[in-house]
Amino acid sequence: MRPKLHIKKGDTVTVIAGDSKGQHGKVLKVIIDKNKAIVEGVNLISKHSKPNAKNTKGGILKKESAIHSSNLMVHDSSGKPTRTGRKIDEKTGKLVRYSKKSEKKETIK
């Protein structure tokens, strides 16, 4: 059984712990098995590459690395970091995420 994460692809998140604390960006990919996510412009690493057909010079490239989901906090519609919860929507009967700060059942981005 897969764990449910509080983040998903396309969310805007802030890093709340670690070396990249305080930075924010958009979630590019979620790795469910490892409870990690790759965030745009956050947790950059230096990757060494040999010269090849695509990159004839080679060199050192900056690349985003995965960061644990517990170190990320989702932004609500107002743009402020918030905790999230799940409720069953009365109208549709589906499980939806909501902002615990503003109590709004909405698409959290």
CORWOKA-V137695 format. One record per run of one state. SS is the DSSP state (h for helix, s for strand, l for the rest). FROM is the first residue (numbers start at 1). LEN is the number of residues. If there is no record, write none. Layout:
ss & from & len
SS & FROM & LEN
SS & FROM & LEN
This chain:
ss & from & len
l & 1 & 11
s & 12 & 4
l & 16 & 8
s & 24 & 8
l & 32 & 4
s & 36 & 4
l & 40 & 4
s & 44 & 6
l & 50 & 9
s & 59 & 6
l & 65 & 1
s & 66 & 3
h & 69 & 3
s & 72 & 4
l & 76 & 5
s & 81 & 2
l & 83 & 1
s & 84 & 5
l & 89 & 6
s & 95 & 5
l & 100 & 5
s & 105 & 1
l & 106 & 4
